[in-house]
Amino acid sequence: MTYFQIQEIKDDLMITDDKDDIKLLNWGTIADGQVDDMLYEIASKNRKIASLPVLPINPPPPSVIGAANDMVKRKYALFNKNYESAKNYKEDAELAITGFVDRLKVDREIYGRILH
């Protein structure tokens, strides 16, 4: 299961041909690993590792898909020497992952109280 979705990425970047597909697929594979690393790192840092599902998450929620897509778009921006966009894509991915991890803790606390 992959997180990134190449067609969404191409639509966002307004890519209409297939000439960059191999690059995007390779960057997508890298992005999936980076997203898993970010999930683990942010969950560990915030002491929420017990709330994190087994990685890779299947099926991935929209925030994880969006983060992976942003990481691919970041690689594309770096390739095209658009450093400001690359920085923004990375920040967006980190925000999506942080929000996902924060929601896990809230869900666990809410359902934990009901079950105990």
N, C-alpha and C positions, 0 to 999 in steps of 0.2 A: 504494500500500500504506500502510495506516495502522497505527500501533502500538497505539493505544488500542482497547479493546473495550467498547463501551457497555453491553452486557448484564452483563458482570462488574462494571462500575462501579455500575450500578443495583442489582445484587444486594448488593454491599458496602455501599452507602448505604441499602439497604432502600427503594428507590424502586419503587413498584408501578404507577404510572400513567405516562402519556406526556407530561404537561404540561411537563416540564423537558428533553425530548429535544433540542429545538433548541439550548438553552443548552449541554447536555452535548456535542452534536456540534461546536458552535463552539469550546468549550473544548478538546475533543479535538484539533481541528485545530491550535490554538495549542500544546497540550501536545506534539504530535508534533515541531513545530519546536523547542520548548524542549529536548526530549530530544536531538535531533540537536546542538543547541548545547552541551548538557552533555557529550555524548559527545566532541565535538571539543575542548572546553575542558579536560576532565579528561585526555584522551589527550595533548594538547599539553603540559599542565603537568607530566605525568609522563614526558615524552619517549617516548611510546608511539604516536605518530601513525602510524608505519609499520605498526603492527599493526591499526589500525582499518580495518574494511571500508568500502567505498564507502557513503555515506549517501544516501538512507535504506536501512537494512538490510532486505533482503528474502530470506527470511522473517525476521521479527524473533524473537530468542530470548525466552524467558519473562521474563528480567530487564528487557529493554527494554520489553516490553509492560506489565509491572508498574510500571515507572517512569512511563510515559505515563499509565497509569490513576491512579497516585498524584498526578500533576500535575493531572489533571482533578478528582479528589476535593479537591485543595487549592483549586482555583478555586471549587468548590461550597461548601466550608467558609468561604472568604472571603466569598462571596455571602451566606451565612447568618450572618456575623459570628462564626464559631467559629474564632477566631484560633489557639488552642492546637492544634486538630486540623489546621489549615492548616500550621502549623509542622512538626508531626509527619509529615504527608504529604510535605512538601518534603524533609525529612531522609531519609525512606524512599526517595524517588526518587533522591536523591544517592548513598545507599549502594548501591542496585541498580546504578546506572551505574558507580560506582567499582569495584564487584566485577566487573562485566562487562569493564571495561577491564583490570583486573588479570589476569583469566583469559586475555585475549587475549595478553598478554605471556608468560605461562607456556606457553600452547599453542605460541606461535611459538618460544620457546626450546627446548622439548622436541622439536618436529618439526624445527626448524632443525639441531639436533645430529644427528638421525638422517639427514637428507638430505645433509649435508655431509661 
